[in-house]
Amino acid sequence: MVPRHGSLFPSQNPLHRQAEDAVRRLEQGLGREYDDNSARLAASSAYLAKDNGLTRIDHVVLSENSKSVRQGENLFVVEGALNDPSHKMAHMKTNDAIAQPVEQSLAQLQSLGDTQRQQQSQQQEQQREQSITPPPRMV
């Protein structure tokens, strides 16, 4: 059991903290306590969001029952209001999210963040070099 206000895996990553908060709200709405499955759901949600270009997590919601999916079959992370047509969203199978160990999701999240920072740094360096080197002149 996870402490009510604590986390099994304290994280400095803002996406992970936002995912934990959103999953807590989801579980509360379902009348359930935050537990180990919730922690795995939150960590997977944070990685899913980062991997799909979301910059924050405002909501974590589960699919509703329809002809094509069962209730709770898919997990959605949402940036923006649920009723805003311009919100950003990513999804995955709920069972896959719960099956992924928290440590593994957080390691993937960290690695992805490191890779993105490295790519951004390389792009900035290339832009600096291009601004210093004058374009070739036509003769």
C-alpha positions as CSV (number, residue, x, y, z in Angstrom):
1,M,0.0,0.0,0.0
2,V,1.3,3.5,-0.9
3,P,1.1,6.2,1.7
4,R,-1.9,8.5,1.1
5,H,0.2,11.6,0.4
6,G,3.5,9.9,-0.4
7,S,4.9,8.0,-3.3
8,L,6.8,4.7,-3.4
9,F,9.0,6.3,-6.0
10,P,9.6,10.0,-5.3
11,S,10.4,11.7,-8.5
12,Q,11.8,15.1,-9.4
13,N,10.3,14.8,-12.9
14,P,7.4,17.2,-13.3
15,L,5.6,14.8,-15.7
16,H,5.8,12.0,-13.2
17,R,4.4,14.1,-10.4
18,Q,1.6,15.4,-12.6
19,A,0.8,11.8,-13.7
20,E,0.7,10.7,-10.0
21,D,-1.7,13.5,-9.2
22,A,-3.9,12.7,-12.2
23,V,-3.9,8.9,-11.4
24,R,-4.8,9.8,-7.7
25,R,-7.8,11.8,-9.0
26,L,-8.8,8.9,-11.3
27,E,-8.6,6.3,-8.6
28,Q,-10.5,8.6,-6.2
29,G,-13.2,9.0,-8.8
30,L,-13.4,5.2,-9.1
31,G,-13.6,4.8,-5.3
32,R,-10.2,3.2,-5.1
33,E,-7.1,3.8,-3.1
34,Y,-3.8,4.6,-4.8
35,D,-1.8,1.4,-4.8
36,D,1.1,-0.4,-6.6
37,N,-0.9,-0.7,-9.8
38,S,-1.6,3.1,-9.6
39,A,2.1,3.8,-9.2
40,R,2.9,1.7,-12.3
41,L,0.0,3.4,-14.2
42,A,1.4,6.9,-13.3
43,A,5.0,6.1,-14.2
44,S,3.9,4.6,-17.6
45,S,1.7,7.6,-18.2
46,A,4.6,10.0,-17.6
47,Y,6.8,8.1,-20.1
48,L,3.9,7.9,-22.6
49,A,3.3,11.7,-22.4
50,K,7.0,12.5,-22.9
51,D,7.4,10.1,-25.7
52,N,4.4,11.7,-27.5
53,G,5.5,15.3,-27.1
54,L,3.2,16.3,-24.3
55,T,4.7,18.9,-22.0
56,R,2.3,18.4,-19.1
57,I,-0.3,16.0,-17.9
58,D,-3.7,17.5,-16.9
59,H,-5.7,14.3,-16.9
60,V,-5.3,10.5,-17.0
61,V,-8.5,8.8,-18.1
62,L,-9.6,5.3,-19.0
63,S,-11.6,4.3,-22.1
64,E,-15.3,3.9,-21.8
65,N,-17.2,0.8,-22.9
66,S,-18.0,0.9,-26.7
67,K,-18.4,-1.5,-29.6
68,S,-14.6,-1.5,-30.2
69,V,-13.1,-1.3,-26.7
70,R,-14.0,-2.4,-23.2
71,Q,-14.3,0.0,-20.3
72,G,-10.8,0.7,-19.0
73,E,-9.0,-1.1,-21.8
74,N,-7.1,2.0,-22.8
75,L,-5.4,4.6,-20.8
76,F,-5.2,8.2,-22.1
77,V,-2.9,11.0,-21.0
78,V,-4.3,14.4,-21.8
79,E,-2.7,17.9,-21.9
80,G,-5.4,20.5,-21.8
81,A,-9.1,20.4,-21.0
82,L,-11.0,17.2,-21.8
83,N,-13.6,19.2,-23.7
84,D,-11.1,21.4,-25.6
85,P,-10.8,20.2,-29.2
86,S,-7.2,21.4,-29.3
87,H,-6.0,19.2,-26.3
88,K,-3.1,16.9,-26.9
89,M,-3.5,13.2,-26.1
90,A,-1.7,9.9,-26.2
91,H,-2.9,6.4,-25.3
92,M,-1.8,2.9,-24.6
93,K,-3.3,-0.4,-23.3
94,T,-4.0,-0.2,-19.6
95,N,-2.7,-3.7,-19.0
96,D,0.6,-2.7,-20.7
97,A,0.9,0.3,-18.4
98,I,0.3,-1.7,-15.3
99,A,2.7,-4.5,-16.4
100,Q,5.6,-2.1,-16.7
101,P,7.7,-1.8,-13.5
102,V,7.9,1.7,-12.2
103,E,11.7,1.7,-12.2
104,Q,11.7,0.8,-15.9
105,S,9.2,3.5,-16.9
106,L,11.1,6.1,-14.9
107,A,14.4,5.0,-16.4
108,Q,12.9,5.3,-19.9
109,L,11.5,8.7,-19.0
110,Q,15.0,9.8,-17.8
111,S,16.7,8.4,-20.9
112,L,14.2,10.0,-23.3
113,G,14.7,13.4,-21.5
114,D,18.5,13.1,-21.8
115,T,18.3,12.2,-25.5
116,Q,16.0,15.1,-26.2
117,R,18.2,17.6,-24.3
118,Q,21.3,16.3,-26.2
119,Q,19.5,16.7,-29.5
120,Q,18.4,20.2,-28.6
121,S,21.9,21.1,-27.6
122,Q,23.3,19.8,-30.9
123,Q,20.7,21.8,-32.8
124,Q,21.6,24.9,-30.9
125,E,25.3,24.4,-31.7
126,Q,24.6,23.9,-35.4
127,Q,22.5,27.1,-35.4
128,R,25.4,28.9,-33.8
129,E,27.9,27.6,-36.3
130,Q,25.6,28.5,-39.2
131,S,25.2,32.1,-37.8
132,I,29.0,32.5,-37.5
133,T,29.9,31.0,-40.9
134,P,28.8,33.4,-43.7
135,P,27.0,31.7,-46.6
136,P,29.1,31.0,-49.7
137,R,29.1,33.8,-52.2
138,M,28.3,33.3,-55.8
139,V,30.9,34.4,-58.3
